[in-house]
């Protein structure tokens, strides 16, 4: 995989963020997602690669999708798997809330998990706690392990959890253990990534979210030296059959980092759409707009934060071919 793709992906997430940010707080999540998707496609068409979408937008949003199997790029250059969420947090943007991102992960062709669109139980940590977590262990055991790895008391550990009725028991267990909780309305890709950055104040992500988002987050954590474990959670026979087609007959099978991304390289980029703990959202300033992006590569271990200033007059469609 060519390192030049690193900066190309920044252009893609910036474009999607700039277009979708116009819909912030307007209560129209599908319009916001459509704007992000359209912008992504336009920029992808200029990138010298042979990309195949293996993780696209989930059916749950009922929004225009970058569909599984879609070919992206100019058709020249390296063959890559693409995991993409043009707008991670459609409801976040619609409501004008925190931590909406435009995200992409790519890896060498055939190395990203083709996760079906269903739920996944996840646990994610940053570099300090790698090798210390176990998705099959109790909540208390995992919190104690993370606390020990990070040289802090369990009472000082912060756990990110999606605010859903299905997590009532998990939340009770975390509280009984004495740890602190950061409930989020949406956006568990951001929640997983935040575990790898001390400045976010997040130590661990736990709970059930989307499986496609799990693959994207795992690719980011691979770049950051973190760890994710997951187990697919089918809710009906159709979803169980999808697992079987993937070769996962035992739904209790634990997916580890090498299952999510089997190669030695991955590139991840995320641009803030709305403000979050890690990235600022898009700001419009007359004829200009500003963005903040994080981009990283597993092979080199490089993590870059990029501030962009964009002329909305010179590049109104965000693409110069």
Helices and strands as residue ranges (DSSP letters): H 5-21, H 29-44, E 50-55, G 59-61, E 71-72, E 79-88, H 90-95, E 101-108, E 119-125, G 127-129, H 139-149, G 154-156, E 158-162, G 165-167, H 168-177, E 180-184, H 188-194, G 198-200, E 204-210, H 211-224, E 227-233, H 237-245, H 257-260, E 266-272, E 283-285, E 288-297, E 303-311
